[in-house]
Amino acid sequence: MAEPSRVEWVWWDPSRSARVARAVLEPLTAAFYAIVRARNAMYDRGLLPVHTPRVPVISVGNITVGGTGKTPVSSWLATRLEALGARPAIVLRGYGDDEPLVHSRLTPTIPVIANPDRLSGIDRAASAGADVAVLDDAFQHRKVARVGDVVLLSADTPEAPVRMLPSGPYREPMRALRRASLVIVTRKAASLERAHTIAARAGAWAPRVPCAIVHLTLDAVRREDAAPEPVTAIAGRRVMAIAGVGNAAAFGAQLAQLGAVVRLRAYPDHYPFGAADANALARDLAPDEIALCTLKDAVKLLPLWPREAASIGYVSQAVIVEEGGDSIDALLDLLINSRLRQP
């Protein structure tokens, strides 16, 4: 497995040197927390304006930086809304070129609109015929009124105290979950027991907020030049796992759980792969290895992958609801019914 990044080392490592680094960052962490607290207080007291969009929306977000599964869950919720008869759009800030491309792959029949101004993005979606919108990564974007907030917590992150940025990964403290309409604990390689622990922790901070658990499971191995294969086909194979996502280690662990012998090549989240990166990875591929990446990386790497090299594949994900499906259904029903009350 790959070594953790410098940021991950600061956030999670229990060593004395990492603890010293966190202590050095503590003044910045205190300043960040003060800003977050003041901003939320201004919204809570009505001192900052909240704008009602043209169509009802739900947001999907988190209280940590990356790695919780916002993109697959947002696409899955939009697909559920479409199946229920709504005309959804996915609206996101568009940080990095990968997010809109991934959503377009996952939901080819649903408009995907990237706009740093979410209100303008929703307006554009409504003008294109959408009657509901799913905001990807918008829990902290409080200027837009929404029917509900879905907050994701990952069961795959290491066990550690809650630490705000930059000495930890938290954008907001755990008490922010009280603003949520629904908490979803996501798990990739983590056990269901670990997911229950995270759900109980969320319930202690926000006892009135319902909680669901979903498994983001690997679904199929896909290549541009071949039919999809079941993920069980990689059992016993040597795999170079390429991941530029928020929790690359979880991707490697999922492949290992399927029986693959994994060599993880981890990159920072939203890493902008170039031709030189693709060529270097292809050259580093051993004769008996296969190269697999996440869909988030595939939309950037596949067009750059050298033709003379063994083809690279990517692993798709499926969202499996394990617990709390009724709470998810209730929130989607609320969003759909809100269309009737929209002026």
Residue pairs with C-beta under 8 A, 6 or more apart in sequence:
1 249
1 252
1 262
1 264
2 248
2 249
2 252
2 264
2 265
2 266
4 12
4 13
4 249
4 266
5 266
5 268
7 268
9 18
9 21
10 18
10 21
10 22
10 25
10 166
10 167
11 160
11 163
11 167
11 168
11 169
12 18
12 158
12 160
21 167
22 163
22 167
22 168
25 166
25 167
26 167
28 166
28 167
29 163
29 164
29 165
29 166
29 167
29 168
32 164
32 165
32 166
33 164
33 173
36 164
36 171
36 172
39 48
40 142
40 172
40 176
42 48
43 50
43 142
48 142
48 143
49 143
50 142
50 143
50 144
50 145
51 119
51 143
51 144
51 145
52 145
53 119
53 122
53 123
53 126
53 133
53 144
53 145
54 122
54 123
54 126
54 342
55 122
55 125
55 126
55 130
55 131
55 132
55 133
55 339
55 342
56 132
56 133
56 146
56 147
56 335
56 338
56 339
56 342
57 91
57 122
57 132
57 133
57 134
57 135
57 144
57 146
57 147
57 335
58 77
58 132
58 133
58 134
58 135
58 146
58 147
58 148
58 149
58 150
58 181
58 331
58 335
59 134
59 135
59 138
59 139
59 141
59 144
59 146
59 148
59 149
59 150
60 70
60 73
60 74
60 77
60 134
60 135
60 136
60 137
60 138
60 139
60 150
60 152
61 70
61 135
61 137
61 138
61 139
61 140
61 141
61 149
61 150
61 151
61 152
62 68
62 70
62 137
62 139
62 151
62 152
62 153
62 154
62 171
63 139
63 151
63 153
63 170
63 171
63 172
63 173
63 174
63 176
63 177
64 153
64 154
64 157
64 169
64 170
64 171
65 165
65 169
65 170
65 171
65 246
65 269
66 169
66 245
66 246
66 247
66 269
67 154
67 156
67 157
67 245
67 246
67 247
67 250
67 269
68 152
68 153
68 154
68 186
68 246
69 152
69 154
69 186
69 188
69 214
69 216
70 136
70 137
70 152
71 99
71 102
71 103
71 106
71 136
71 296
72 106
72 216
72 317
72 319
73 150
73 152
73 184
73 186
73 214
73 216
73 319
74 90
74 92
74 103
74 134
74 136
75 90
75 102
75 103
75 106
75 107
75 110
76 106
76 319
77 134
77 150
77 328
77 332
78 88
78 89
78 90
78 107
78 110
78 134
79 106
79 107
79 110
80 328
80 332
81 88
81 132
81 134
81 332
81 335
81 336
82 88
82 107
82 109
82 110
84 332
84 333
84 336
85 336
86 131
86 132
86 335
86 336
86 339
87 129
87 130
87 131
87 132
88 110
88 130
88 131
88 132
88 133
88 134
89 110
89 111
89 112
89 113
89 122
89 125
89 128
89 130
89 132
89 133
89 134
90 103
90 107
90 110
90 111
90 112
90 113
90 133
90 134
90 136
91 113
91 115
91 118
91 121
91 122
91 125
91 133
91 134
91 135
91 136
92 99
92 100
92 103
92 112
92 113
92 114
92 121
92 135
92 136
92 137
92 138
93 114
93 115
93 116
93 118
93 136
93 137
94 100
94 114
94 115
94 116
95 137
95 270
96 270
96 272
97 272
97 299
97 300
98 270
98 296
98 297
98 299
98 300
99 114
99 136
99 270
99 296
100 112
100 114
101 299
101 300
102 295
102 296
102 299
103 110
103 112
103 136
104 112
105 295
105 299
106 295
111 125
111 128
111 130
113 121
113 124
113 125
113 128
114 121
115 121
115 124
118 135
118 138
118 141
118 143
118 144
119 143
119 144
122 133
122 135
122 144
125 133
126 133
131 339
132 335
132 336
132 338
132 339
135 141
135 144
135 146
138 144
138 146
139 149
139 151
139 172
139 176
139 179
139 180
140 171
140 172
147 181
147 331
147 334
147 335
147 338
148 181
148 182
148 331
148 334
148 335
149 179
149 180
149 181
149 182
150 180
150 181
150 182
150 183
150 184
150 331
151 176
151 177
151 180
151 182
151 183
151 184
152 183
152 184
152 185
152 186
153 183
153 184
153 185
153 186
153 198
153 199
153 202
154 185
154 186
154 187
154 188
154 190
154 198
154 247
154 250
155 185
155 186
155 187
155 190
155 191
155 194
155 195
155 197
155 198
156 186
156 187
156 188
156 189
156 190
156 247
156 249
156 250
156 253
157 169
157 247
160 168
161 168
162 168
162 170
162 173
162 174
163 169
163 170
164 170
164 171
164 172
164 173
165 171
174 201
174 202
174 205
175 205
175 206
177 183
177 202
177 205
177 206
177 209
178 205
178 206
178 208
178 209
180 206
180 209
181 209
181 331
182 209
182 210
182 211
182 212
182 324
182 327
182 328
182 331
183 199
183 202
183 206
183 209
183 210
183 211
183 212
184 211
184 212
184 213
184 214
184 324
184 328
185 195
185 198
185 199
185 202
185 211
185 212
185 213
185 214
186 213
186 214
186 215
186 216
187 194
187 195
187 213
187 214
187 215
187 216
188 215
188 216
188 217
188 247
188 250
188 251
188 253
188 254
189 250
189 253
189 254
189 256
189 257
190 250
192 213
192 215
192 322
195 213
195 322
196 213
199 211
199 213
199 323
202 209
202 211
203 209
203 211
210 324
210 327
210 330
211 324
211 327
212 321
212 323
212 324
212 325
212 327
212 328
213 321
213 322
213 323
213 324
214 319
214 320
214 321
214 322
215 319
215 320
215 322
216 317
216 318
216 319
216 320
217 254
217 317
217 318
217 320
218 231
218 254
218 255
218 258
218 315
218 316
218 317
218 318
219 231
219 315
219 316
219 317
219 318
220 228
220 229
220 230
220 231
220 315
220 316
221 228
221 229
221 230
221 231
221 233
221 234
221 292
221 313
221 314
221 315
222 228
222 229
222 313
222 314
222 315
222 316
223 311
223 312
223 313
223 314
224 302
224 311
225 311
226 311
228 316
231 258
231 315
232 258
232 259
234 255
234 258
234 259
234 260
234 290
234 292
235 258
235 259
235 260
236 259
236 260
236 261
237 260
237 261
237 289
237 290
238 260
238 261
238 263
238 286
238 288
238 289
238 290
239 255
239 260
239 261
239 262
239 263
239 289
239 290
239 291
239 292
240 263
240 265
240 281
240 284
240 285
240 286
240 289
240 290
240 291
240 292
241 251
241 252
241 255
241 260
241 262
241 263
241 264
241 265
241 292
241 293
242 265
242 267
242 281
242 291
242 292
242 293
242 294
242 297
242 301
242 312
243 251
243 252
243 264
243 265
243 266
243 267
243 293
243 294
243 297
244 266
244 267
244 268
244 269
244 270
244 271
244 273
244 294
244 296
244 297
245 251
245 269
245 294
245 296
245 297
246 269
248 264
248 266
248 267
249 264
249 266
251 264
251 294
251 315
252 262
252 264
252 266
255 262
255 292
255 315
256 262
263 289
265 281
265 284
267 273
267 297
271 297
272 300
273 297
273 300
273 301
273 304
274 304
275 304
277 301
277 304
278 301
278 304
278 305
278 306
279 306
281 291
281 301
282 291
282 305
282 306
282 309
282 310
282 312
283 309
285 291
285 309
285 310
290 310
290 313
291 310
291 311
291 312
291 313
292 312
292 313
292 314
292 315
293 301
293 312
293 313
293 314
293 315
294 314
294 315
295 314
295 315
295 316
295 317
297 314
298 312
298 314
301 312
302 312
302 314
305 311
305 312
321 328
